[in-house]
Amino acid sequence: MATKAPVERKKTTTPQKNGTANTMTRDLVFDVFRRWGYLQAQLDPLGQYLPAEPFPADIPEDELSSEFAQEARGYYCSTIAAEFMHIPSPERRKWIQERMEQPAPRYDQKRLLSLLIRADIFEQVIQARYLGTKRFSLEGLCGLIPFLDQLFSSSARHGVETCVFGMAHRGRLNVMTNTVGRGAVELFTKFEDVDPRSTLGGGDVKYHLGATGTYTTAEGKKIALHLASNPSHLEVVNPVVVGRARAKQTRIGLGGDKKVLPMVLHGDAAFAGQGMTAETLNLATINGYNVGGTIQVLTNNLLGFTAMPNESNSSRYSTDLAKRLPIPIFHVNAEDIDAVARIAEIAADYRAIFASDVVIDLVGYRKHGHSEVDDPTVTQPRRYALIKDRPAIYQAYAQKIGVDPTAEAKTVQEEFLEAQKQATQASHVPHMAEPPAYWDNYKGGYLPANDDTKTGLSQERVTELVNKLTSYPSDFNIHPKVKALLVQRKEMGEGKRPFDYGMAELVAYASLLEDGTPVRLSGQDSQRGTFNQRHSFYTDTETELRWSPLQHLSDKQGMFEAYNSMLSEAAVLGFEYGYSRDYPETLVLWEAQFGDFSNGAQMVIDQFISAAEAKWHLLSGVVMLLPHGYEGQGPEHSSARMERYLQLCAQDNMIVAQPSNAAQYFHLLRRQALSPYRKPLVVFTPKSMLRHPDAISPIADFSAETFKTVLPEGEVQNAKRLLICSGKIGHNLRVERAKRKDTETGIIFVEQLFPWPEAALQAAIAQHPNVEELVWVQEEPANMGPLTYINPKLRYAAGDIPVRTVTRAAAASPATGSAKAHEIEEKLLIEMAFRQI
């Protein structure tokens, strides 16, 4: 849209009689304003907040009053403020100062005005027709719409073809209509709330929903837009957007980062207050997570819900969080529409040239209360006295450029009123956009009672894969301990030694990769594995270069990625969830260092992983690997909080499993990748059980047809008592049974907790027609673990057979930190399990 007039860049020298001195003086003065000019910029349209602050006291007064100071003030203290002198790169600083220190380009002001008219009139029609209905109006920040227009125009010139973005509620409906291009009738239909049957028990409010469309720039170029659905936990969408962008870029291949633009639109209070902001910003340049720069936009109304700026933020700007990173921050008065367009262009250019994040702070106001049902005069009476009689931004801009907007505004109003009229006559909600073609082979909905996905491999194939996994280049200096481990693993493939979990997992990955399925794994220390169990990469002892056999299986294999993530749970899990959304063919796994470290990602789990299909019809096959098991290592290193995941389970929204041996883990991972169903998978993986002699598997077990949801008793015939359990405790019970030489007690492992394997469990019980008692045994306290979830289901499966439970006593903390106390508790637990009542 922007047509720039040819501009000669401002020279940084001023040849005069005393040329050298003047040049030095000019450079010194300009340096002051480059560093501190943002403190005196005119950013708040209402002039209430962000008053000018003095420059540092050690700056000579004559420098601030010189002719050069007046020139510099025009560049750095106007309605644009630039913070960039904290960037270490001289090249990047020079680029920004050259763009700032030149006359402003000329833009197509009529186009800018038309965009403002559509933005403002859209809100006015809703206000008139749906008074008192929440919509999170954009009024006071309608400059966002021309900002996005210019951003996309400039980005398209750099080769951008797709933009994935997320945003808070403020202005979301406006952007969906006027930028993404969803029909106004569709938006108004959501206000009418027709056909409620279509969302009984699910769905979401209109300002959480995503949208897909195509934007045509002023130059006629098209950009595919994908607005991500996101909940009221505003900043939790940030890593999801970046992960989705990374997946789209990976799918394109070389140059993908130039073609796919990620963007996040934030509220000012949320940007400053939510830790997710910092976590996601920190992903920007980390290998495995970088996306060639993300555009970060604040729609800044200088208010939280009812909170003043000094209650939401401890520094001058809510963007100050970003100053710890080497990225530029631009503040712009949102009522100066030409300045808004200019900053959009600079941001797009900078991102394209330097592959860097850019933060843009659009400073405006909020015309109504937080959600249109609030009275903002109760908490900000002075500010709303200023807002009350302020004209719409399009009216002020029209006056500035000397155009009468009346006729165009009337036409736009009639268009939206007609759309609203059609919405009142609609009988159903318009269909959502079709998902991309790469989703054609996958589905959601209810899972089949028996998943017949074939996961077994022949012993010859397993041996072949093991040989590849235990090889490395002849000139690679492998660590002696790893070398010894590889000797043991090679024997597993030869049938001389059973498989442990670590090797079973690698064989699962290798088999998928060799058949063309990509695998992506991330987490804290996940390349080696927290418990020294994985070794997906080897490290050269002399160069510290890393090499992975999983990347050298064949010429046509799928891509293998494994990343040691930064010390974050929320952002990294959100990223991997986002990646899985746009690369469903990939087995995407996130691993917690210890199971309940996932607590730090609870928003991602609650709002996306467990609920996205029900709320937004969005599918994901992301896998969470959560180490779980009681060994006396303290509360955080024991429990993955199984009960929390089971509480979230309903309508086959995800799969929750605890495989009790290595082969079962192998089959579970392969089933997740090969099944046509895309459901999140939560796996409670072992710690001490990684090498437990009862949990290892012979090579023959890898030939089984598929993952077994229940492992029936295989040694005791016609048991009188059946101990039913899941995970590590079952192996401890087997050891105890062998000590007791007990031939009347059977042990059944429930491998998949959700969806509940009712038929498989009933069949396992039916193998013992004379059973007199069922006992549910778990390591976790009575108020934790599967007990509450499993109790009614087990009693139903039992029929007339009595059921009792054995657990630790209910507790406030998941586990003890004393190894001796743990041993006492474990002995008592097992004793109670075998005690006959």
Secondary structure, 3 states (H helix, E strand, C coil): CCCCCCCCCCCCCCCCCCHHHHHHHHHHHHHHHHHHHHHHCCCCCCCCCCCCCCCCCCCCHHHHHCHHHHHHHHHHCCCEEEECCCCCCHHHHHHHHHHHCCCCCCCCHHHHHHHHHHHHHHHHHHHHHCCCCCCCCCCCCCCHHHHHHHHHHHHHHCCCCEEEEEECCCCHHHHHHHHHCCCHHHHHHHHHCCCHHHHCCCCCCHHHCCEEEEEECCCCCEEEEEECCCCCCHHHHHHHHHHHHHHHHHHHCCCHHHHEEEEEEEEHHHHHHCHHHHHHHCCCCCCCCCCCCCEEEEEECCCCCCCCHHHHCCCCCCCHHHHHCCCCEEEEECCCHHHHHHHHHHHHHHHHHHCCCEEEEEECCCCCCCCCCCCHHHCCHHHHHHHHCCCCHHHHHHHHHCCCCHHHHHHHHHHHHHHHHHHHCCCCCCCCCCCCHHHCCCECCCCCCCCCCCCCCCHHHHHHHHHHHCCCCCCCCCCHHHHHHHHHHHHHHCCCCCECHHHHHHHHHHHHHHCCCCEEEEECCCCCCCCCCCCCCEECCCCCCEECHHHCCCCCCCCEEEEECCCCCHHHHHHHHHHHHHCCCCEEEEECCCHHHHHHHHHHHHHHHCCHHHHHCCCCCCEEEEECCCCCCCCCCCCCCHHHHHHCCCCCCCEEECCCCHHHHHHHHHHHHHCCECCCEEEEECCHHHHCCCCCECHHHHHCCCCCCEECCCCCCCCCEEEEECCHHHHHHHHHHHHHCCCCEEEEEECEEECCCHHHHHHHHHCCCCCCEEEEEEEEECCCCCHHHHHHHHHHHHCCCCEEEEEECCCCCCCCCCHHHHHHHHHHHHHHHHCCC
